[in-house]
Amino acid sequence: MILAGYEDEVIEEDPKNGNGRTSGVRYHPAGRITMMDNSANAVLPVRGTYIKARRFMKLDHTYTDTNGNFRINKGYRNKAQVIVKFKNDWAKVRGVTHGLKIWQWAKPVKVKLGLFEKTAMQNVTRRFDYNANAETTQAIQFSAAHAITAVAEINQFCLTNSINTIPNNINLWVTTSNWFATLRHPC
């Protein structure tokens, strides 16, 4: 047995070919993503949104289930950055806070949940709450959570009732400002 930098990471020699294999405790990022529904005064799950975990060259992703739960299959030894992106196979929700930020038109709303260490990454929770100030990023995130969940619920309803689902790759834009009200429609 040879120590390789960290005490919990041990290189065990393979008796067949003499090569070492790294072993140690691996933690799998898991948790629940929810949102607050003000009209029903209830906490609801965010369904079908993209969750990504990364650390240096190690990257994996998954989607939340119908209860808002997720679990990343790839194990991380010490730390992992967990990120929520409001996209799936059916839709991408893009949030525009100001019309001149071009990247907001192209990329889905992204929320970095944080850098989690060891057992903390196995219980990641985030709730998107309503914010009355429409000019904030929290308002964009809240709207994006509701939009991606609505798309997932519509498709589930269609599948349950043998109705055609909505087309794939829908682009949804949510905005916080009245910038669009000043634009003239050509018609």
C-alpha positions, 0 to 999 in steps of 0.5 A: 500500500502506497500513500499518494498525496492524501491519506484517504486516497490509497494506491493498491497494487494489482497482483496480476500486472503490478499496476496501482489503482486509486481507491478512496471514498467517493461522494456523489452530488445529490439533492433537491431543487424546489420553488415557491408557488405563491398562489398555492403557498406551497413548495413545488419541485423543479422538474426536468432541469439540467444539473451539472457537477464538475471538478477540474477535468471531471464532469457529469450531468443529470436531470431532476425527476418529478420530485425535483430530486437529482443524483450525479452518478460520477463520484468526487473525492473532495469537492464539486461545483454544482450548477443548475441550467434551465434547459432540457430536451424540450426547451431552453429558458433564457433570461435577459436582464438588459437587451445589450448583454448578447450572451443572455440571448444565447445561453440558458439561465444558469445558477451556480449552487456552490462548491460543495465538499465531501458529505455536503455535496450529498445533500444539496438543496435550493429553493427559488423564491418569488422576488417582487423586484422584477429587475433582479436575477432572483426574479429571472431564476424564479421565472425560469424555474416555473417555465421549465417545470411548466414545460415538463408538466405539459409534456407529462400530461400529453404523454399520459393522455396520448396527445402529441407532445410539444416540439423539441428545442423550444426557446423561451425568453424571460425578461426583467425589464420594460426594455421590450415595451419600447420596441415597435412591432413591425406589424 
